[in-house]
């Protein structure tokens, strides 16, 4: 190349590892690379780790990228933030562990269906899990029923996930948002399923996760 043109390396780079080291790495598609060769700007693609462990690019402008973030990971339990309730810490920790166990079971269930569970995208409501099927995007709130009043937990979960869905439908009107409430186990009262159906909400529970 001449001195007035940029040189581009053909060496393969682990973009995610480079970003963890604090280095900026921009991944572009073929059109973006052509734009760079012409001296113009090119948008960076968002990176998402697939179930195989490989990193796959997702165009940042897609509806999916506005709702879903990176792969969902389990959190360590037993640690509490300063603002957490402290009325009964042993029962709180028990409930948190049950919550993460349910999240883990959901991740495994979706993975067996060939579906990747994701976190929320930056700026999107902080739902517990999200995934896409066809043109539909599912967002889920997970509620444990261990160490807590069942009706209180379910009511809280319904309110949260309907709120998240409403926010997403307002900001992404072209996206089909499907809210899901995921429970640790089958609720003792059968009325919750009818209530969920009446408000357009899918209600499911571990370990079968029927209906999703």
HELIX and SHEET records of a PDB file:
HELIX    1   1 UNK A   15  UNK A   20  1                                   6    
HELIX    2   2 UNK A   30  UNK A   37  1                                   8    
HELIX    3   3 UNK A   63  UNK A   67  1                                   5    
HELIX    4   4 UNK A   89  UNK A  112  1                                  24    
HELIX    5   5 UNK A  150  UNK A  171  1                                  22    
HELIX    6   6 UNK A  191  UNK A  198  1                                   8    
SHEET    1   A 2 UNK A  46  UNK A  49  0                                        
SHEET    2   A 2 UNK A  55  UNK A  58 -1                                        
SHEET    1   B 2 UNK A  68  UNK A  71  0                                        
SHEET    2   B 2 UNK A 118  UNK A 120 -1                                        
SHEET    1   C 4 UNK A 129  UNK A 133  0                                        
SHEET    2   C 4 UNK A 136  UNK A 143 -1                                        
SHEET    3   C 4 UNK A 176  UNK A 183  1                                        
SHEET    4   C 4 UNK A 202  UNK A 205  1                                        
END                                                                             
